[in-house]
Amino acid sequence: MSRTIALLIAVAISQTACTKPPEPICQELDTTIDNSIRQVALTLAEGDVFDKGAMQQAARYIAANNHLQVIQISLNLQSQHKCQIRKSVINPLIYKSEALKCLTATIGEKKDNAAALCDIKNWKGD
């Protein structure tokens, strides 16, 4: 009888451990990763539009690399905190069209749309 009760308690504990809500740090790190992916897309798009020489291009690649390092650090921290594995791909190219729309609005005549188009939190990707 006591073994059955102990077994039921062990099963209940193991099931509640599996449904533990994710730590807030996991969501914060995921948001940081998403924002850095979008920043890389914007940085690369800016390079396509504005870079006129090797020096500008090198500086742009350094900036993109810095964002990629933030992504790597955030992924390592997620692993250390045993966060759930990401289901979305880390690919800045899915935001390329939105980054180009942002830049076009920024340098174009209709700059009142630029704030909405450049709000990277609203970018959905292709």
PyRosetta script that sets phi, psi and omega in degrees:
from pyrosetta import init, pose_from_sequence

init()
pose = pose_from_sequence("MSRTIALLIAVAISQTACTKPPEPICQELDTTIDNSIRQVALTLAEGDVFDKGAMQQAARYIAANNHLQVIQISLNLQSQHKCQIRKSVINPLIYKSEALKCLTATIGEKKDNAAALCDIKNWKGD")
pose.set_psi(1, -47.4)
pose.set_omega(1, -179.3)
pose.set_phi(2, -67.9)
pose.set_psi(2, -29.3)
pose.set_omega(2, 176.3)
pose.set_phi(3, -66.9)
pose.set_psi(3, -39.9)
pose.set_omega(3, 179.1)
pose.set_phi(4, -63.5)
pose.set_psi(4, -43.1)
pose.set_omega(4, 178.9)
pose.set_phi(5, -65.1)
pose.set_psi(5, -43.3)
pose.set_omega(5, 179.0)
pose.set_phi(6, -62.8)
pose.set_psi(6, -39.8)
pose.set_omega(6, 178.5)
pose.set_phi(7, -65.2)
pose.set_psi(7, -42.6)
pose.set_omega(7, 178.4)
pose.set_phi(8, -63.5)
pose.set_psi(8, -40.4)
pose.set_omega(8, 178.3)
pose.set_phi(9, -65.3)
pose.set_psi(9, -41.9)
pose.set_omega(9, 179.4)
pose.set_phi(10, -63.1)
pose.set_psi(10, -41.8)
pose.set_omega(10, 178.4)
pose.set_phi(11, -64.4)
pose.set_psi(11, -43.2)
pose.set_omega(11, 179.5)
pose.set_phi(12, -62.9)
pose.set_psi(12, -42.2)
pose.set_omega(12, 179.1)
pose.set_phi(13, -65.2)
pose.set_psi(13, -43.2)
pose.set_omega(13, -178.7)
pose.set_phi(14, -66.3)
pose.set_psi(14, -35.6)
pose.set_omega(14, 179.4)
pose.set_phi(15, -72.3)
pose.set_psi(15, -36.9)
pose.set_omega(15, 178.3)
pose.set_phi(16, -71.5)
pose.set_psi(16, -28.7)
pose.set_omega(16, 177.4)
pose.set_phi(17, -68.1)
pose.set_psi(17, -32.1)
pose.set_omega(17, -179.5)
pose.set_phi(18, -73.4)
pose.set_psi(18, -27.6)
pose.set_omega(18, -176.9)
pose.set_phi(19, -97.4)
pose.set_psi(19, 17.5)
pose.set_omega(19, 179.7)
pose.set_phi(20, -62.1)
pose.set_psi(20, 131.2)
pose.set_omega(20, 179.5)
pose.set_phi(21, -65.7)
pose.set_psi(21, 149.1)
pose.set_omega(21, -179.5)
pose.set_phi(22, -65.5)
pose.set_psi(22, 149.4)
pose.set_omega(22, 178.4)
pose.set_phi(23, -66.8)
pose.set_psi(23, 150.3)
pose.set_omega(23, 177.9)
pose.set_phi(24, -59.8)
pose.set_psi(24, -29.0)
pose.set_omega(24, 179.8)
pose.set_phi(25, -62.9)
pose.set_psi(25, -32.4)
pose.set_omega(25, 180.0)
pose.set_phi(26, -63.3)
pose.set_psi(26, -45.0)
pose.set_omega(26, 179.2)
pose.set_phi(27, -66.6)
pose.set_psi(27, -39.6)
pose.set_omega(27, 178.7)
pose.set_phi(28, -63.2)
pose.set_psi(28, -42.8)
pose.set_omega(28, 179.0)
pose.set_phi(29, -66.3)
pose.set_psi(29, -38.9)
pose.set_omega(29, 178.3)
pose.set_phi(30, -64.4)
pose.set_psi(30, -39.8)
pose.set_omega(30, 177.0)
pose.set_phi(31, -64.8)
pose.set_psi(31, -41.0)
pose.set_omega(31, 177.7)
pose.set_phi(32, -61.6)
pose.set_psi(32, -42.2)
pose.set_omega(32, 178.9)
pose.set_phi(33, -63.1)
pose.set_psi(33, -47.3)
pose.set_omega(33, 180.0)
pose.set_phi(34, -60.1)
pose.set_psi(34, -43.6)
pose.set_omega(34, 179.2)
pose.set_phi(35, -65.4)
pose.set_psi(35, -38.2)
pose.set_omega(35, 179.0)
pose.set_phi(36, -67.7)
pose.set_psi(36, -36.9)
pose.set_omega(36, 176.6)
pose.set_phi(37, -60.8)
pose.set_psi(37, -44.5)
pose.set_omega(37, 179.7)
pose.set_phi(38, -66.8)
pose.set_psi(38, -37.0)
pose.set_omega(38, 178.1)
pose.set_phi(39, -65.2)
pose.set_psi(39, -37.9)
pose.set_omega(39, 176.2)
pose.set_phi(40, -62.1)
pose.set_psi(40, -44.2)
pose.set_omega(40, 178.9)
pose.set_phi(41, -59.7)
pose.set_psi(41, -44.4)
pose.set_omega(41, 179.7)
pose.set_phi(42, -66.2)
pose.set_psi(42, -40.9)
pose.set_omega(42, 179.4)
pose.set_phi(43, -62.7)
pose.set_psi(43, -43.8)
pose.set_omega(43, 179.5)
pose.set_phi(44, -67.3)
pose.set_psi(44, -38.6)
pose.set_omega(44, 178.1)
pose.set_phi(45, -65.9)
pose.set_psi(45, -40.3)
pose.set_omega(45, 176.5)
pose.set_phi(46, -59.7)
pose.set_psi(46, -38.7)
pose.set_omega(46, 177.8)
pose.set_phi(47, -64.0)
pose.set_psi(47, -40.7)
pose.set_omega(47, 178.4)
pose.set_phi(48, -61.6)
pose.set_psi(48, -33.8)
pose.set_omega(48, -175.1)
pose.set_phi(49, -90.2)
pose.set_psi(49, -44.6)
pose.set_omega(49, -167.2)
pose.set_phi(50, -103.9)
pose.set_psi(50, -25.6)
pose.set_omega(50, -174.3)
pose.set_phi(51, -66.0)
pose.set_psi(51, 127.5)
pose.set_omega(51, -179.5)
pose.set_phi(52, -113.0)
pose.set_psi(52, -10.6)
pose.set_omega(52, -178.6)
pose.set_phi(53, -152.5)
pose.set_psi(53, 176.9)
pose.set_omega(53, -176.7)
pose.set_phi(54, -64.8)
pose.set_psi(54, -35.5)
pose.set_omega(54, -179.4)
pose.set_phi(55, -64.6)
pose.set_psi(55, -44.8)
pose.set_omega(55, 178.6)
pose.set_phi(56, -65.0)
pose.set_psi(56, -40.4)
pose.set_omega(56, -180.0)
pose.set_phi(57, -65.3)
pose.set_psi(57, -40.7)
pose.set_omega(57, 178.8)
pose.set_phi(58, -63.5)
pose.set_psi(58, -42.6)
pose.set_omega(58, 178.6)
pose.set_phi(59, -63.3)
pose.set_psi(59, -38.5)
pose.set_omega(59, 179.7)
pose.set_phi(60, -66.4)
pose.set_psi(60, -41.6)
pose.set_omega(60, 178.7)
pose.set_phi(61, -67.1)
pose.set_psi(61, -33.5)
pose.set_omega(61, 175.8)
pose.set_phi(62, -65.1)
pose.set_psi(62, -42.6)
pose.set_omega(62, 178.0)
pose.set_phi(63, -62.6)
pose.set_psi(63, -43.0)
pose.set_omega(63, 178.0)
pose.set_phi(64, -63.8)
pose.set_psi(64, -40.4)
pose.set_omega(64, 179.0)
pose.set_phi(65, -63.4)
pose.set_psi(65, -37.5)
pose.set_omega(65, 177.6)
pose.set_phi(66, -61.0)
pose.set_psi(66, -41.4)
pose.set_omega(66, 177.2)
pose.set_phi(67, -65.6)
pose.set_psi(67, -38.3)
pose.set_omega(67, 178.5)
pose.set_phi(68, -65.9)
pose.set_psi(68, -33.9)
pose.set_omega(68, 176.4)
pose.set_phi(69, -68.5)
pose.set_psi(69, -35.9)
pose.set_omega(69, 175.2)
pose.set_phi(70, -62.0)
pose.set_psi(70, -40.5)
pose.set_omega(70, 177.6)
pose.set_phi(71, -61.9)
pose.set_psi(71, -46.0)
pose.set_omega(71, -179.0)
pose.set_phi(72, -63.0)
pose.set_psi(72, -44.0)
pose.set_omega(72, 178.5)
pose.set_phi(73, -62.6)
pose.set_psi(73, -42.5)
pose.set_omega(73, 180.0)
pose.set_phi(74, -64.2)
pose.set_psi(74, -39.5)
pose.set_omega(74, 177.0)
pose.set_phi(75, -64.7)
pose.set_psi(75, -40.0)
pose.set_omega(75, 177.5)
pose.set_phi(76, -63.7)
pose.set_psi(76, -41.6)
pose.set_omega(76, 178.0)
pose.set_phi(77, -65.2)
pose.set_psi(77, -38.6)
pose.set_omega(77, 176.5)
pose.set_phi(78, -61.5)
pose.set_psi(78, -40.2)
pose.set_omega(78, 178.1)
pose.set_phi(79, -64.3)
pose.set_psi(79, -41.9)
pose.set_omega(79, 179.6)
pose.set_phi(80, -64.9)
pose.set_psi(80, -34.2)
pose.set_omega(80, 179.8)
pose.set_phi(81, -88.5)
pose.set_psi(81, 3.7)
pose.set_omega(81, 179.2)
pose.set_phi(82, 57.3)
pose.set_psi(82, 43.1)
pose.set_omega(82, 176.9)
pose.set_phi(83, -74.1)
pose.set_psi(83, 160.5)
pose.set_omega(83, 177.7)
pose.set_phi(84, -66.1)
pose.set_psi(84, 143.7)
pose.set_omega(84, -179.2)
pose.set_phi(85, -67.3)
pose.set_psi(85, 139.4)
pose.set_omega(85, 179.5)
pose.set_phi(86, -61.3)
pose.set_psi(86, 142.7)
pose.set_omega(86, 175.7)
pose.set_phi(87, -100.5)
pose.set_psi(87, -18.1)
pose.set_omega(87, 180.0)
pose.set_phi(88, -94.4)
pose.set_psi(88, 148.7)
pose.set_omega(88, -176.3)
pose.set_phi(89, -76.6)
pose.set_psi(89, 146.7)
pose.set_omega(89, 174.7)
pose.set_phi(90, -96.2)
pose.set_psi(90, 90.9)
pose.set_omega(90, -176.7)
pose.set_phi(91, -145.4)
pose.set_psi(91, 102.3)
pose.set_omega(91, -179.0)
pose.set_phi(92, -62.5)
pose.set_psi(92, -21.7)
pose.set_omega(92, -177.0)
pose.set_phi(93, -66.6)
pose.set_psi(93, -19.4)
pose.set_omega(93, 178.6)
pose.set_phi(94, -70.5)
pose.set_psi(94, -14.4)
pose.set_omega(94, 178.7)
pose.set_phi(95, -105.5)
pose.set_psi(95, 9.8)
pose.set_omega(95, -175.2)
pose.set_phi(96, -60.7)
pose.set_psi(96, -44.7)
pose.set_omega(96, -177.7)
pose.set_phi(97, -65.9)
pose.set_psi(97, -38.1)
pose.set_omega(97, 178.6)
pose.set_phi(98, -68.9)
pose.set_psi(98, -35.7)
pose.set_omega(98, 177.2)
pose.set_phi(99, -65.9)
pose.set_psi(99, -41.6)
pose.set_omega(99, 178.6)
pose.set_phi(100, -67.6)
pose.set_psi(100, -36.5)
pose.set_omega(100, 175.8)
pose.set_phi(101, -63.1)
pose.set_psi(101, -40.0)
pose.set_omega(101, 177.9)
pose.set_phi(102, -61.1)
pose.set_psi(102, -48.8)
pose.set_omega(102, -178.9)
pose.set_phi(103, -64.8)
pose.set_psi(103, -40.5)
pose.set_omega(103, 179.0)
pose.set_phi(104, -61.7)
pose.set_psi(104, -41.9)
pose.set_omega(104, 178.4)
pose.set_phi(105, -67.4)
pose.set_psi(105, -34.1)
pose.set_omega(105, -178.5)
pose.set_phi(106, -69.1)
pose.set_psi(106, -39.3)
pose.set_omega(106, -176.9)
pose.set_phi(107, -97.3)
pose.set_psi(107, -8.9)
pose.set_omega(107, -178.3)
pose.set_phi(108, -83.4)
pose.set_psi(108, -173.2)
pose.set_omega(108, -177.8)
pose.set_phi(109, -79.4)
pose.set_psi(109, -28.6)
pose.set_omega(109, -177.9)
pose.set_phi(110, -95.1)
pose.set_psi(110, 73.9)
pose.set_omega(110, -175.9)
pose.set_phi(111, -78.6)
pose.set_psi(111, -10.6)
pose.set_omega(111, 179.1)
pose.set_phi(112, -69.6)
pose.set_psi(112, -22.3)
pose.set_omega(112, 175.9)
pose.set_phi(113, -82.2)
pose.set_psi(113, -15.1)
pose.set_omega(113, -173.3)
pose.set_phi(114, -60.7)
pose.set_psi(114, -41.1)
pose.set_omega(114, -178.1)
pose.set_phi(115, -60.8)
pose.set_psi(115, -43.1)
pose.set_omega(115, -179.9)
pose.set_phi(116, -70.5)
pose.set_psi(116, -42.0)
pose.set_omega(116, -178.3)
pose.set_phi(117, -72.0)
pose.set_psi(117, -25.4)
pose.set_omega(117, -177.7)
pose.set_phi(118, -95.5)
pose.set_psi(118, 3.2)
pose.set_omega(118, 176.2)
pose.set_phi(119, -77.9)
pose.set_psi(119, 96.5)
pose.set_omega(119, -171.6)
pose.set_phi(120, -65.1)
pose.set_psi(120, -18.0)
pose.set_omega(120, 178.7)
pose.set_phi(121, -67.7)
pose.set_psi(121, -23.1)
pose.set_omega(121, -178.8)
pose.set_phi(122, -93.8)
pose.set_psi(122, -3.2)
pose.set_omega(122, -180.0)
pose.set_phi(123, -68.8)
pose.set_psi(123, 131.1)
pose.set_omega(123, -177.8)
pose.set_phi(124, -100.8)
pose.set_psi(124, -27.2)
pose.set_omega(124, -177.7)
pose.set_phi(125, 87.9)
pose.set_psi(125, 162.9)
pose.set_omega(125, -179.2)
pose.set_phi(126, -85.8)
pose.dump_pdb("model.pdb")
